[in-house]
Amino acid sequence: MGLWLVVALIVLSATFILALTFGVLRSVPNVRVLRAVAAVQYVAAALLAGARLTGNA
């Protein structure tokens, strides 16, 4: 149960960062870096969820 909570928090964090980069932070010079951070978070959440579903976590 705890791992699903971690996955949900990671997804929420990535979604919040992505929403900021398409809103308020759209004009900052390093917006690509922030979007890359969100993408890495989505990949990490997917890997954790996949590991949990396959029984490896």
C-alpha positions in Angstrom: 0.0 0.0 0.0 2.8 2.4 0.8 4.5 2.0 -2.6 1.2 3.0 -4.3 1.2 6.1 -2.2 4.8 6.9 -3.3 3.9 6.3 -6.9 0.9 8.7 -6.5 3.0 11.4 -4.9 5.6 11.1 -7.7 2.9 11.4 -10.4 1.3 14.4 -8.6 4.7 16.1 -8.3 5.5 15.5 -12.0 2.1 16.8 -13.0 2.5 19.9 -10.9 5.9 20.7 -12.4 4.6 20.1 -15.9 1.6 22.3 -15.3 3.9 25.1 -14.0 6.1 24.8 -17.1 3.1 25.3 -19.4 1.7 28.1 -17.2 3.7 30.5 -15.0 7.2 29.2 -15.8 6.6 29.1 -19.6 9.1 32.0 -20.2 12.0 30.9 -18.0 15.2 30.0 -19.8 15.5 26.5 -18.3 12.0 25.3 -19.0 13.3 22.3 -20.9 15.2 21.1 -17.8 12.1 21.3 -15.7 10.1 19.4 -18.2 12.9 16.8 -18.3 12.7 16.5 -14.5 9.0 15.8 -14.8 9.6 13.2 -17.5 12.1 11.4 -15.3 9.6 11.4 -12.5 6.9 9.9 -14.7 9.4 7.2 -15.8 10.3 6.5 -12.2 6.7 6.2 -11.2 6.0 3.8 -14.1 9.0 1.7 -13.2 7.9 1.5 -9.6 4.3 0.6 -10.5 5.5 -2.0 -13.0 7.8 -3.6 -10.4 4.9 -3.7 -8.0 2.5 -5.2 -10.5 5.0 -7.9 -11.5 5.8 -8.7 -7.8 9.4 -7.5 -7.8 8.9 -4.8 -5.3 
